[in-house]
Amino acid sequence: MNTVWLVYLLCYLGIGVVVLIAHRAYRAWKPQGGSFPIFPGLQEKPPSWKARLFDAIVGPIVVLLIFVPLWPLLLSIEYGFPWHRFKFWRDKAKTDAAFTWPESEAGFEVTGADLLEKLSRADIEAAEMVDDPLHAVPDKPFGHLNGVWQAFVDGLAPESELWSFRGLWKTPYGDYQMQGYVARQGEKLGPHFLTSQRLRKEV
């Protein structure tokens, strides 16, 4: 059994030596950035005998002793392989998942206490008409959101009333003041069209 593990160890270290040689050859062949001389007329100071000795003997020995046993880890760091960052990628996958509100933190809903005033469609569109002298925004009710507004009102039942509202939405991330218009049929509130959402401290 010990012989088998010794063979495995020698094979592993042998692969490390081969990978190190291939890596060094690749680095020597691959053009390296940042080598363009800023002052071509100036020559660098020749290296000392200690530096030459280190580059010739000590450096390769240190690299050999460090790289060969740890070649999978160092190679993964060098080329960005995720072998040494499995937990990082798992956590990143969680943070990249689409955000959804927990059931205990439902989205904002308009209540009867939020209602302000009953308005006609014409009144709302007159109040929300955009007048931009630079014409960066269309001269229509709600500007760029005019199409969204048109789809909202066109999708309402004929007997629906339009009311303005202002309500408070409490979330774990802050309290928001919500403002806009909502459809009402008798005592039942339907969909709403949001025109403003601001943190309470910003109001």
Secondary structure, DSSP 8 states (H G I E B T S, - for coil): -HHHHHHHHHHHHHHHHHHHHHHHHHHHHS--TT-S-SSTT-------HHHHHIIIIIHHHHHHHHHTTTHHHHHHHHHT-GGGGHHHHHHHHHHHS-----TTS------GGGEEEEE-HHHHHHHTB---TT-SS-SSBTGGGHHHHHHHHHTS-TT-EEEEEEEEEEETTEEEEEEEEEEEETTEEEEEEEEEEEEGGG-
